[in-house]
Amino acid sequence: MAEIAVAEVINSLFSLLTEEARLLRGVHTEVEDIKRELSYIQSFIKDADAKAEKGDISHGLKTWVQELRETAYSIEDLVDEYIHHFANRPRRSGVIFDFLSKFSCLIAKLKPRHEIASKVKDLKLKVGKLHDESSRYGFISSFEQGSGGSSDTINVQWRDPRVKALFIEEAEIVGIESPKGELINWLVEGAAERTVISVVGMGGLGKTTIAKKVYDNKKVVERFVFRAWITVSQSFKMEMVLQDMVKHFYETMKEPIPEGMDAMGVISLSGLLKKYLEDKRYAIVFDDVWGLEFWGFIKYVLPENRTGSRVVITTRNVEVGCAIRESRFHHVHNLQPLPPESSWELFCKKAFQGSCCPSELEKISIDIVKRCAGLPLAIVTIGGALSTKQKNELEWQKFYGSLGSQLETNPHLESITKILSLSYNDLPHFLKPCFLYCAVFPEDYSINCAKLIRLWIAEGFVKGEKGVPLEQRAEEYLNELIHRSLVQLSEVDRFGRIRRCKVHDLMREIILKKAKELSFCHVLGDEDSIFNRKFRRGSIQKGTNTIAVETINRNAQIRSLLLFDIDAVPMLLTGISFTNFKLLKVLDFEDAPLYSVPEDLGNLFHLRYLSLRRTKVKMLPKSIGKLQNLQTLDLKHSLVDALPVEITKLKKLRHILAYSYHPNLEGGFFTARGVHIGEGIGSMLDLQKLRYVEVSNGRGLIEELGKLRQLRKLAIVNLMEEDGPGMCASISNMKYLESLVIFSKDDGILNLQTISDPPRYLRSLFLQGGLIRLPDWLPVLQSLVRVYLINSRLSYDPIEVLQALSNLLELFLSNAYGGECLCFTKLGFQKLKVLRLFDMKGLKTLNIHEGALPILESFEIEPSPQMEVPPRIQKLDLMIKIRMHAKLLRAQYEFIEREKLSHS
């Protein structure tokens, strides 16, 4: 686990040596030497971590790994201190003043430069010593390990907790009847073509157990004479897999194993197997497959001979499961957690040997089962551990309260930790800190994915690629964690975009322990005692006791501070001065009862992420202009309505999020309040997201928006009719724009006809205000999936234009048309899933032709007194939910909640 710390500091040193080389006067050679030594050590760390993860570690090695990690953190601190001292210097003009300023700066720099140079030399000696000591532990270099994934083969099978799943009796299993029946059906019925079935799910869900019961089922045994069960695991060797298959088939048929098989290579073994199976109906289970490369090879060994052969793969990796879906004969079964009833039944079987739960233990037992979140491994293991304890509430309450530490120390729960840790251990080093970061969030917390991505970027976990935005790269990281079944989907919108995610409670306990060991982060709650060790990130949850404040105060090197469900931020801020925490990168006050921000906020030179979302803050200090590294400023639903002019100094800012929604009770859909930004915003060239900006102050600001060519999302309010052409000219420069929201001033006319080069990647368009006609450029935007037209008051049917948008999924019209008929022609809106029509007071008829709206899923309408729902709606192929809204207010609130989610 030292690999994370060393990889991070090597990246910091590389950046320092390349981008900040001018600052290294006098210590450049030493810094280069440290980087070279650490790079050499890094080649051995994977082996050291692998030994530690398997428990195959001596006290000396454990001490060496810990010292290496702490040294790496010290180097990272020193790098950040160095940059803070020598990069954050004001530049002023004037000959005499410039001379005096340079002279005073030189004097001011001498002492810190000497101190830092001394620290650099000390650390160089320390790293050299660690390098010398590494030889005594017999590490295997990562260059010698090859591409097999882990550094060593998995320990012998009797030590592998997964082997138990092969021998569980049918009577001990609960809740598998449905998936078991589906899998058996896929095996014994269906086409003659070779069919591949993948069973996908997180560790501990029971994939191996279900697959083994299917494999041993009487129907399967009778249909397939040639069967084989092959355990693959993380560190498989293809020669061994192929040898196991050959032995299995030959021994089953009582045939002599071919001579010289043990000396055969992969090619010879593959040919032997393919020839042996070419005219046979076979069933093979490959259990515990981790990577795509396995199926990429083995599929060519297994003949497609139209005899009804079947292949089953169990895997934690969704990507592996989906990769086998190469034809209509391939199936994927996503194994789900047990429902509450089955979870309770399984728990009672293990904890009470099938008897009923005593009434005095029912409440605590329900809490324990809920904590297991449908994970059979956890239910069985924890239930088994509790079966050995006295049946009294106090004893069980103590067990439940210390479940996190029980996972570490209780031998009965060892299998949970081992099996769940396998997925973490298999992660590449760049994904481990991203996953560990999930530990900063509270238990059972639904994590906003967009926020998580911005936090990863602020922490420096996401490595850039030329031409690829950091946000896109981070989204790939998140998808990888989801595919590996480490992160669970919590909320997905109707278009398949992941909005929220979570980590299973028990997996969170495991990574929380790992994060604590690594000094990666520490969670502070109401009941915490004093924690004397150092940590890099602090998460304060539930209250702000003095112990939490004291613990944070003792960690001046802390990089992140996140607050959740706290009740006294002002007391916390008086206990902690920003001046003492110059290395902070993340400061998250979301939902905190905060009313003001101290002026010394500007001392946080390294700060990259600042969230004041849903606080009571009304004004930002001018010192915010000193936060030269700030990337995200989140002011959503705060009381800030104007940004200081100093904000334009922040050239690295990527996200300005500042708005709130208010339902319009007197008509219209809703109103949005943006923030006032002075001129100069055009110099902030890294901006990706800017929502919502008040643009009624003049054309200079609108013209400057056109300089922001990297914008992905833009929202503006109070656009006046005469400023429409200027806004169109600016939008024409935004080649990468994906979302555009425009509110007119006082619900006036939006003059948006003249966008000469409309952004072709635009996916979402929201226009609130009058339109003489729909913009001519609208039909060109074939990437659009969502269109909202509010108070457009068009005099002609807009459907004719809108149905030409071939990829449109959602259409919302509110007071958009004053006519009597909307006509949906044949083959119109072939992909539309959601249609909402509100406040169309003159509407009498909906004319929906045969073939229109073939996959509509939701149709909401607020009919006028003159209109009836047409019979054609009832004849659509899919079931439609028709909600008749008596008032528009309900729709306004629903939209506001959706917008909060989709634009976060």
Steps between C-alpha positions, in 0.01 A plus 500: 500500500807724501471496120234773515709739709816451293317531167343827615829653615684393181232684300546807723877491452464458124271805489743698716800406286326586171243774562660675799870449418568874548422460871757228568810713510753327726309176554421381147760222511380370837137497386598316181690243710200445729272444201746251346532304827122489550445388141738211564326410826162524325587197289506287819201647679243292315663185636525650851132596496402156366683333790330734747155439350544121538628534855835359386697779667757520778511773761813642334336518158188657650715767664688561172174547305362736763819706510506520122142623496565764767813616318304532177242714678775717650643556152156594366455747788840650428422539129176685581669717762774587253252605232300698755806693615653579162220492241251716688684832477335825384642669194500880501627763261715811551880513482581609856212313654587194292861510626393534864235233456751257349752573776245451780369185334855366473558558873160346579578196287846428636391339826218280360719406202778393737256306720341325204836420342604342830179293508556390139847370585370316808226336296750406229704311761187334637384381155850370425493301823159353414635402158796320658275318749262377228753240383474298822129419441546320169239696307412413143520798268182587310711474184562133586139420584373517145139578417322241710342753737598399851861447591454144611264209470206490737566310823415132500128438465430379851584852617273660240165582671318473166549121494232464769240610245556176306383283790195682641199272540179587312308531828730778617429721199220759481367715216673342200203320346428764235857557372575129527193414290592757235856369473391136478254594227774673299721190534258220411273676251550732208699502179758249381759776473764529770348727763694701757341608829663745739397541864606846620499654847714636782704271723290314758175500299514124448604468135711190564231342721224542240723389212601185693138410576414543132807297397394213730131516405356170380373644170842647421685181596272288278534731200877553512728199528802720442505749785781691668525745791807724470595760761686783327570769767708818470842353429408222257758344272353390170712183487360388836140582399534298180668209683216495757244483219681213325536302825137562593357373171730200468454392863121537477495265200758270669738550210880510539640854512712572189870436553721802536209731577685668788773609259259643243473874443186708456476444122532119523252477789253721315517282191459183707189633675338638187541170319369302798185713532427559133214245476385500863229682695683655795423726797785692663486738795783752528466628855643831620618661175658843556621632165393532137814327375385160632187477287681670211722190479293209629209559260721387212583174679134400544350379171172641372370167377118542516461219753331714769817567699492752785762714676435673834720781633477653848659839545498813714576713197201624299730573207608135489138385517393727217804418283372146444176634352615455143181353359134442589599164652693664779332600827591714802342446841561788740470344842310721742525525881250295696168674569421582866280192554762257369773681691305458824431132430869432430611689810262306727625173350857583596458700822220290656551167315168546322301595810305821540677814614439575870287813539764681708754455216269587213580872475878459515481202262307710247768770525775242443322351197443847359872574537579192289297657215400169343854360477470123568865461602459769768166363623629143529833596658363753750205274582742213563716717727195611701382139539797445732411796722258521790149586393472830684442846356798670666748248360357533148484878522871510588575275201299723265658820633851368441435328166774699327769380741341151513569462128866552580538293817226236512623176335138403425470803270836455327341367181300823449811715517704266278239462227401867486867610516585296189319753279687791657835324474440434129464872421776676305685747723339808342149378592578408861503859634179572308327207668650573842363853470147357523578433867473873581123486446269384781358150525220424252560838332379558145797670331445764234710367209577842353622619839712188548664555162585862583646392835719237333631764260566745784695233687717438194389138456403546135778509245442705189531392140546735210163594356302323774341714776583392855127462569464248218801305624362499856165374372687208344658430840156494662360268234794266556424482874134430419594230248718337765197490735678714759268798462126446474252701298271699724319717247494490120292736289271380226775562244741262669724767654631412846394771743575350841696205630584332831730246657369193684519567875732207569728588211509853641613361837784317325623800299459723806741271683742502205475878473578536870803269472625704206443831682288567190201633694335497840130532585416701811159463664324586822631197687863510389781504749827685439683370192873566524618379158533724199256483210468671162124554484244569770129427481301650788162334539212561740581788728815697571633393834820647639688176439435531125627858502810405701573206271478719188712769664781251559514415129629812329598290196136402435399515133119476519229592746143385433202560728186285518195557720674736739332754724754768594726621220567843656647331811708277274636797309598680818684184603681469166678787326550463126841659546623178660380276217684627195506160331121455483373400155134426581262690726142374489238683711196366312179519709688642799348781712763745380421874478830655396847414370808647675729731308799269552343256253745652251792341688403159364727527197462131409117495530340343194146426618274730702135416561259730680197326355179549697669716765385844622807679365410826324838635396845371405812674632718688252789276602342226288700653215815355659381139452703457183445122487122496555321272255145475641291770666163357604253763622179324402201596712712725719412870543793630294366715215821666382861389460787734593685653204808313627342174382633564149855445630428130543628367168472132599131515593303230316157511667297795624170371635281775638122501472172423670151427367172652613152393383310777326161501667351764272557316175788367302710204600750624755759767544873450546735733681853525369805692618647826381851468357705798394678531170824306471343156506624448144849441638389188692572270208481169692133541592297188424176587679346842566152503656312744537633840393307825516549666157272806517791731592632558151633358179863494615438195718311320223786564258750364753303177534597428140863465610414200720551241229532202737153540653291184523207646692371857497194655664411869484210703639335831409609512137347804331365487144753750364789290641387185319727541191806554723412190699464302176847613390648383830324162488636445148850485653409229752578190295478257793181628663276215623236687702350845444246675724371850418240706688376822344462816709148543637378220276569711192603394151805277440669612179715194423475455124857586406723223643720455193675185623273318749683270746457155349556314830209678673288242686274714714323826409283707734343824377263707715362804327302605194598374155380654174592166344719206586866571417600385151804320645293279732438209253876483433573390858459125460677430831214655698335260743308752713310815400306730733302790354332717766277803430603495133145603397551383142223567253554178302530129585863440610472119474570503126849642563575317823419150375788533253738465799569130454665439840258695718406310818315764703281790389345750740266771373340750740302792360704440187215514246171687494328300222228233511677192359832320539569251222736203544554361151588145395855400600530810719700484825626145456717516815291729721442352847357796691242752379365775726245761395399771749314829498380467137176684563374512143578136419200291389646211302799266503529337159729196540550302179570127481874435547567814703647481852568123487701474825338773710520409869356804676240745378395784731245759403317785664202521267306811425127496578430453128715191446448130560777240507493344150421126461823457305697546824347179633612309189871572532712181508638559850315579819472874550463680830264792451494743786235769488639799692249735654772756570829583338665552838564131554682476168713799592624337820567171318704679237700689761597176672600342166706804409682493833599144423579520129706820516701411808 
